[in-house]
């Protein structure tokens, strides 16, 4: 067989999705998208004012629970998410999913850095003092619903 034939056979195998047995196994379709949805649902549940600020209004009437047990639970949840994301990254993700996964990995690492290492919640009272004002500001500034509805939030 000529070199061109080997090249074309190799190209055909790649196009057919063939991969070596020792390569990463494909992630089931939709796993990464489901992870992303669950990550942000948990994040907006943990930080409702962040959800409001980015245009999600499921938690407009809520404020963050900044108690130590809640922050420790968030930290544990983030570690579980990081492990799950690492498992997804070991599987086959599309190029776009790989980029998104890397961004999410950095986001999770940053939040863990703030919770466990910097511990601003323990040293900086401004997070507590500014929370109500920031929450109201995000609701008042955006015209996403009629004024009376936003006022109730």
BELHUNOR-V487827 format. One record per backbone hydrogen bond with DSSP energy under -0.5 kcal/mol. CO is the residue of the C=O (numbers start at 1). NH is the residue of the N-H. Records with the same first field share a line. If there is no record, write none. Layout:
CO = NH ; NH
This chain:
2 = 6
3 = 7
4 = 8
5 = 9
6 = 10
7 = 11
8 = 12
9 = 13
10 = 14
11 = 15
12 = 16
13 = 18
14 = 17
20 = 23
25 = 92
28 = 31
30 = 34
31 = 35
32 = 36
33 = 37
34 = 38
35 = 39
36 = 40
37 = 41
38 = 42
39 = 43
40 = 44
41 = 45
42 = 46
43 = 47
46 = 65
47 = 50 ; 51
48 = 52
49 = 53
50 = 54
51 = 56
52 = 55
55 = 57
57 = 60
59 = 62
64 = 66
67 = 71
68 = 72
69 = 73
70 = 74
71 = 75
72 = 76
73 = 77
74 = 78
75 = 79
76 = 80
77 = 81
78 = 82
79 = 83
80 = 84
81 = 85
82 = 86
83 = 87
84 = 88
85 = 89
86 = 90
87 = 91
88 = 91
91 = 93
92 = 27
94 = 98
95 = 99
96 = 100
97 = 101
98 = 102
99 = 103
100 = 104
101 = 105
102 = 106
103 = 107
104 = 108
105 = 109
106 = 110
107 = 111
108 = 112
109 = 113
110 = 114
111 = 115
112 = 116 ; 117
113 = 117 ; 118 ; 119
114 = 119 ; 120
119 = 122 ; 123
120 = 124
123 = 125
124 = 127
125 = 128 ; 129
126 = 130
127 = 131
128 = 132
130 = 134
131 = 135
132 = 136
133 = 137
134 = 138
135 = 139
136 = 140
137 = 141
138 = 142
142 = 144
146 = 149 ; 150
147 = 151
148 = 152
149 = 153
